[in-house]
């Protein structure tokens, strides 16, 4: 058995190594400031492993955490490469209505790059911004559903219908995050029967989609 001081050193070294590894993972942050909208401020951070955080206030010290699929994270960071790692301007010279100040910030080790814009004509910039809009929409649905499930059981069905509408329009990402809430609704008879049926259908669709993605990835690896 190792002496306690050696064990302590090994634990400390492992913790330091893990922290050092975490800071070396490229990280992308998106903020949108749009006074008068709801919410007026959005902040989203995603690293290359797909781990992410969502905040709807700069003062939020308890961000909502989510996990993107590997393919989703890969597509997002592929767009960053297409945008030259934000080393060139993205703002369009066209005079357009104000649609919120958007900021992309890339942190990769000691290197950082940042670009701001209201409107861009660059297809990759617009696609990347839409990714973050989808993430924001997904997390807002999560917050709405969780709040309804806890405090407004009669409002759960409406929250589920809104969630399902976004899912039908392919606007949701990191969908596995909804499963624990959906499963609780399905199993709890205090919710309306129609809400429980709807929750079961959404959960089944999410699981079916996750399985299809996993199987497709396996098939791709097999083909190589």
Helices and strands as residue ranges (DSSP letters): H 4-23, E 27-33, E 41-47, E 51-55, E 64-67, H 70-82, G 84-86, E 101-108, E 111-117, H 123-151, G 153-155, H 156-168, G 175-178, H 179-187, H 193-223
